[in-house]
Amino acid sequence: MSTLKVNQIYEADGSQFRFNTDVVTLQHGQGTDLGGAFIVDNLDTATYPHVRLVFAFLPADNVDGYYFNMRYRTGGSSGSDDTNSEYNFGYQYTYQNDGHAQIARIDYSYIGINHTVGSTDSREGVNGVIDIYFNRSADSGFNTGAGGTSAQWNTGMLNESANWRGTNGQAVYNNSDTVYHTGFKLYFGTGTAETGGMDRYKYTLYGFKD
């Protein structure tokens, strides 16, 4: 585990302005045949309540129409998807002919990250940055309502029709029950159905201390 400490910046007069933030590389990898989904479990949300994923993923199947979706996970090292219909999300996207649109949904059982990706052509797939904030945890004062886990993202994708789209989005988990999240899953699919899996991948997951 490598650590980048961002804690010393000096003002013009020589006085020190200090950040109390450590940025840590939690995981990284690249290769082929990631399997059905990208899954991160058993995160130390007490130490790193904010994580950032920088990634590039290519779907394994050559069928157009796969969306890129996300769910939070519970249960620590024996994690499972949180499938409660308590996900609220919205995103805006632009594409190559100056078009743009937006989508907003409430009470879904997953988070939609962006529109359709494509096949295993080397130009296709999705890349970007996702920030996840584990406000809802056993170590947090927010255990109900909109104080739940939230996410923000910027992604870019190209599908098999050679259509490019850039997306900016936000999501929040809004369950009134006490549900603690300890990880997350990203997958290609249509709605709740996971489809195809991931062929090529590259990612780094960073953890941010309070």
N, C-alpha and C positions, 0 to 999 in steps of 0.2 A: 504494500500500500504506500503510495507516494502522497506527499502533502505539499500543497502550495499555500504558504502563509501570506496573507495580504493584511499586514498590520502596521506598516510604518510608511506614512506619507508626511512630508515636511512642507510647511507653508513658506511663502517667500521670505518671511522674516526669520526663518530658521526654527520656528516653534513646530513641535510635532503634533500631528493630528492622527489619532490612532483608531483603527478599525478593530473590533473584537470578533473577527470572522476568520475561520480557517476553512479553506476549500480543499477537499480531499478527493482523490480518485478512488471511488469505491469498487468499480468494475470497468473492464474494457475488453474488447475482443473483436475479431473479424474472421470471416471465412465463408463457407458455403454450407447449405443445408442446416439452417437454424432449427428446423422442425416446424411444428404447427403454430407457434406463437413465441413472442419474446416475453419472458416472465422474470420478474425480480421479486423475490420473497425475503422475509426476515430482515427488513431494513431496521437499523437502529434509529428509530424516529425520535428518541429522547435526545440523542447527540446530534443527529442531522435531520431536523424537521423539514428541511427544504432540500430536494435533490433536483439535479438537472441532467437530462439525457440528451446527448448530441449523437445523431444516428444517421445511417443510410440503410434502407431495407429494400429488397427486391422480392416480389411475390413469386412463389414456385410454379404456379399454374399459368397457362397462356390464355386465360379467359378474361375479357374486359368486364368491368362492372364491379370490381371488388372495392369496397370502402375500407378505410384504415380506421380502426376503432380501438377503444381503450376501456378497461375496467380496473377498479381497485381490487386489492387482495387482502384477505384477513387470515389469521391463523399462524403467523410466524413462519417457521421453516416448513411447516406442513400446510402451506397456504392454499386457499381456494378463492375463486372469484366471488366478489360481492355482486350478486345479481338482483339486489333490491331495485325496484323502479323508483329510484330517488336521485337519479343523475339529471342535472340541468346543464345544458351546454348550448353554445352558439358559436358560429364562425362566419367570417367573411372571406370570400375568395375572389381572385382576379384571374383572368386568363389572357392568352396571347393576342386576342383581337380587341383589346380594350374593354372587354365585357367584365361584369362583376355581378355578384349576387351575395346573399346571406341566408343563413339557416339558423333557427333557434328552436330548441326543444326542451320540454320539461317532463319530469317523471318518466324518463327512459330507464332501461335496465343496462345501459352502456353509454359511453361517450363517443360521439362521432368526431373524429379528428379532421378528416378532409374528404373530398369527393373521390370519385373512382380512380383507381390506379390501373395497371395494365398487366402485361405478361412478362416473360423472361428475356425480352429484348434488352440488350445491354444498356440502352438509353433510358429504360423505364424504371419505375419504382418511386419511392418517397424518401425524402431526407429532411432534416430540420433539427429543431431544439424544442424540448418540452420541459417546463418547470413545474414541479409538483410540490405542494405545500401540505404537510401532514399536520394541519391544525387540530384535527380530531385524533387524539391519541391518549393513552393512559397517563401521559406526562403533560397534558395540555389542559387549559381551563375551558376549552371549547369541545364539548362532547355531544351537543345536540344542535339541531337546526342548521342555519347557514354558517355556523362556525366549523363546518366540516372540512374534509380534505378538498383542496381545489387545485386547479391546473391552468396554465397558460401555455400557448405554443405558437410557433411559426414554422410552417412546413412548405416544401415545394414538391411537386410531383409531375410525372409525365406518364400518360397512359398509352395504350397500344394504338390509339388513333392519333398519336403525336400531339395531343392537346396538353399544354402546360397549364398548371394552376398553382398559384401561391395562396396560402391560407394563414389567417390569424384567428385564434380562437381562445375561448375561456370556458371553464366548467367548474361546477361545484357539486358536492355530494350533500344532499339536504334532508337526511333522514332524522326524524325526531327521536329515534332510539339511540342508545349508546352503542356505536359500532366503531371499533378501532381498526384502522387500516395499517398494514405492515408491508405492503408491496403493491405492484401494479402489473398489468398485462397489456401488451399491444398485439393486435392481430388484424389480418386481412379477412374480410367477410362481408356478408350481406345481412344487416341487422344483427341479431344475436348469434347467427350461424357463423362459425369460423370456417374458412374455406381455403384450401390449398396449402397454406403454410408459407415459409420464407426460404428463399433460395440463397441469395448472397446477402451479407450483412456486415456492418461495421458500426461500432458504438463505443462511447465512453460515458460512464455514469459518475457524476460528481456529487459529493455531499457537502452541504453548507451548515456550519454550526450557527447557533444563535449568537 
